[in-house]
Amino acid sequence: MQDFHQFTWDDALQQDCQTLVRLALAEDLNGQQDWTTVSLVPADRKGRADIVARESGIAAGMSAMEIVLAEAQADLVVTTFVDDGQSFAAKTKLATLSGSVRDLLTVERTLLNLLGRLMGIATLTGQYAREVAGTNARVYDTRKTTPGWRRLEKYAVHCGGGRNHRSGLFDAVLIKDNHLAQRAGSTIGSPADAAAAVVEARQFLQSQKLAMPIEVEVDALEQLAAVLPLKPEIVLLDNMPSTALREAVAMRDTIAPQVELEASGGVRLDTIREIASTGVERISVGALTHSARVLDIGLDWQA
C-alpha cells in the first residue's frame, strides 16, 4: 500500500522552523538585546566556535542553523560537517560558526536547544530502528508531538531511520474506540460496530471523492476477524500480547494478506524486538517524540 507522507526538509517544514525560531528569539530577547553580552563584549570582536557533540547520536536539523542566523540577523557564517541522518561519535565537531562574537553568544542557546531536541529524537528513533532490523516490521511515530513542532519532530524521526505515521487528522481515517463509542447505537468492543464503521468511512470518502487510507483500531481478535474481509488498508492492534499478535498475523494472512497490521501500545526498547518477531508490518511508538531525551550538544570556542 502507499504509505503516509514521509517528511523531508521542504518549504512547509522550513516555515515551521522559522516560526519556532522567531518565538524562541522573542523568549530570549523580548524585543530588546542580550544585555550581558552588549555590556561586556566589544561590538567589533570576531571569533570562531564549534558545535560539538558531547555524546554519540544521529544528526537532524542541520539546515535549521541557517534559519536561526537569518532570523536573528546574525553576522555569522556556519560550516557544517555532518548531514541529517548521519551517525556520529561523542566529541564529533558538527559545525563551526565564525563572525561576530556578540551575535554568536546571543543565538547560542536557541541553536543548541533546537539541535539537541531534534537530534535526541533522531537518536532514540535509531535505537528503536536497530532493534527491528532483519524483521518485516517498520517503526512509526505518532501524533504525540510537541505542539507546533510536529513537522520538525517527524522529520527527526525520519532522520533516525523511522517512518512517519499520519501527519494529522486531515490525511487519513483512523477509527479508534472513542469514534466507535460515539456512533449512534454503538457498543464499545462490538465486532459488528468496528466493521460497520469501516463501511461507513469508506462510503463517506467515496461520496466526497477523497483518497486516503482507512485504518481501524481493534483490541480483540473477534474484531479483527470482522474487519479483515472489508480490507481496510491498516488494522491497528491495540495493546495485544505477542501471542495474540501472532494469531492476528496468521488470521490476516488467511483472510486478507494485503492488509497491513500495526502493533501499538506501551512499546519499549526492551519489548519491540519480540513484537517485531510476530510478523506485524508496523509498530507505532509514541515515545519517539514524547519521551526523547535532548541530546547533549555544546559550543566550544576556538583559541
N, C-alpha and C positions, 0 to 999 in steps of 0.2 A: 504494500500500500504506500501511497505518497505520505511522507512524514510531515509533521508540523514544521512551521517556519524555523529555520536554523539561523541564529543570529551571527551576523558579521559586522565589521565596523563600517556601517553605511551612514547615509546622511541623517536618518532618523535617530540613530544611536549617538551620532556626534551632537545633534541638537539637544538631546537629553543631557549629555555630558556638559555642554555649555551652560545649561540651566542650573545644574547642580554646582558647577564651579562658581557661577555668579552668586549663588546662595552661600556657598562656603566662604567666599571672599567677603561677602556682606557680613557674615557672622564674625569674621576676624577683624574687619576694619570699620564696619558701621559707617561707611562713607567718609571715614577720616584717614588716618595714617598709622603705620607701625611706629608709635612714638618712641619706643625703646631704641629701635634701630636708627630713627632720624636723629635722636638726641646724642647718639654715641658714634655713629659711623659716618665718615665723610661722604658727601654726595658723589665725589669722583672716584671713590675706591672701587677697584676691579678685583675680581678673584675667580677661582675655579673650585668646584666641589663635585664629588662623586656621589651618586645614589648607589648605595651598596646593600646587598642582601646580607642580613645577619644570620640567615638560615637558608636551607635549600628550599626550592619551590618551583612554581611554574609561572611564567610571565603572562600578564594580562593587563591591558590598558596603557600600553606604552604610548599610543597615539594621544592619550589624554594629557600628556605633559605639554605638548604644544598648545593645547586648548587653555590650560592654566596660564601659561605665559602670555597668550594673546589676550585673555580676559583681564589679566592683571596689568596689561600693557607693560610687561617687564622687559627691560633691556638685557635679555639673556639669550644665549644660544644653547640648544640642547643637542647632544650627540648620544644616540642610543647604541647599545652593544648587544642587546638581545631582542628577539622578536616575540610577539604574542604566541603563546603555545609552546615556547621553548623552555625546557627544564634547565635549572641552574643550581650550582652548589652554593653552600654558605661562603661568604666573603666575595662573591662574584660582583664585579662592577657592572651595574645595569645601565647607567647613563652618566654623562658628565654635563654639568651646567657651567657656563662661563659668561662673565659680564658683570653687571652692577651687583655689588655685594648687598647694597640696600634692598634691591629687588629680590635677590636670592633669599635673604633672610625673611622677607615678607611672604613669599609663596611657599617656603619650605614645608610648613605643616599641611597646607592644602594638598601639595604634591604627595607627601608621604601618606596622608590619610587615604587618598584616592587609590594610589597604587597598592597600599597594604591591604585594603579591603578587597579589591579585585583579585589580587594575586593570592590572597587567602582562600577565596572561593575556588579559583583555578587549581590551587594545590590540593585542597580537600577533594575536589572532584577527581583529580588524577589518582588519588589514593583509592577511591571507590572504583574507578575505571580499571585499575590494575587488578583489583580483586575478582572482576568478572572476565578477565582475559581468558580466551580459549573456550568460552561458553557461547551460547546463542544470544545471551542477554546483553542489552544496552542500558546504560544508566541515564535516567532522565531527571530533570529538575521539576519543580512545581511552581505554583503561584505564591508560595510562601517567601516573598521577596520584600526587601525594604521599600516602603512607599516612595515612588519617584525613581528608584534605582533599577526597576525591573529589566529594562533592555540591557543596561550595563552588567547587571549580575548574571543574567542569562548568557550574555556574551562571554563572561568569565568562565561559566560552566563549559561553554563550547571550547574555550581555550584549553581547559583542563582535560578534554577528551570525553566530556559528557554530551548528551543530546538534550535539545530543548523541547519541552512539552509545550502545550498551547501557550500562545503569547498572552492571552487574556480571555475574557468572556465572549469576545467577538469572533473568534476564528475556529471554533469547534463547538459541538454539542457534547457536553459531558453530564450524563444523567446520574445523579447521586441520590442517596437515600432521602435527603431533605427535599429534593424535587418530587420524588415518588410520594412522599408523605403529604405533599400539598396538592396533589392531583385529586380531583373530585372522586370520592368513593374509594380511595386507595387504602390499602392495608400495608404497613411497612413490612418488608420481607417477603411479600407475596410474589411467587414466581410469575404469576399471570400479570401482575401490575408492572413488573420490570419489562416483560415482553410487550405489553400494550404501550408502554412509554416509548419504546424503540420505534414501534409502528407510527405512533403519533408524531414523533420528532421527524421521522423520515418523510411523512406526508407533508408536514409543515415546510420542511426545507424545499421539497419539490414544488409546493404551491408558491413559494417565494423565489423560486429559481436560485436558490443558494447552494453552492457546492462546498461542503465541508464535512470532515469526518464525524461520525457518531460514536461516542464511547459511553458505555453504561457500566456502572458500578454494581457488583454483586458481592455478597458476603456468605453465600451458601451455594453448594453445588446444584441444588434444586433450581435456583435462579439461573445459574449458568446454563443448565440444560434447557431452560425455557427460552433464553435469548439467543443461543447459538444458531438455531435454524433461521433466525432473522438476519444473520450475518452483519451485525454492526462491525465497523472497522476494528474496534478495540473493545475488549471487556476488561475492566479493572477488577482485580481480585483483592478485596479489601481485608487485610489482617488475617489471611489464611495461613495456617501452619504448612510446613513443607509437604507433609503427607497429602493434604488437601490440594496443594498446588500441583503435585504430580498427577493426582486424579483429574484435576481440571485440564491439564495438558493432554492427557490421554483422551478425555471426552472431546476436547476441541479437535484433536487430530482425526477423530472418527466422524464428527458431525459437520464441522466447518473449518477445515485446515487453513483457509485463507484469513481467518480472524486472528489477530494478534492478542496475546494475553499480557496484561500488565500487573505485576505484583506491587502492592503498596501497603504502607502502614508499619511504622516502627522499624524501618530498615536501618541497620547499623553496619559499621565496617566489619564487625566480627560475625555478622549473620548473612551478609549479602552474597557470599560465595555459595553457601548452601541454597539460598533462594535461586540463584542463577542456575544451579545444577538441576533444578526441577524441569527446565525446558521452556520457561516463560521467555518471551522476547524483550520485555520491557520491565524495568524496575525503577519506580519513581521514588526519589529521596528528597524530602523537604529539607533535610539537614545540610544539603549542599549550599543553600543560601541562608537559611535561618540560624544555622549553628556554626558557620565557618569562622575560624579564628583569624584575626588580622595578621598577615604575615609581617614579621619583624624586618623592616627596611629602614635604613638610616642614611644620614648625609655626613660625609667625611670631607673636610676641607683639604685641598691640596696645598702643600707647603709652597 
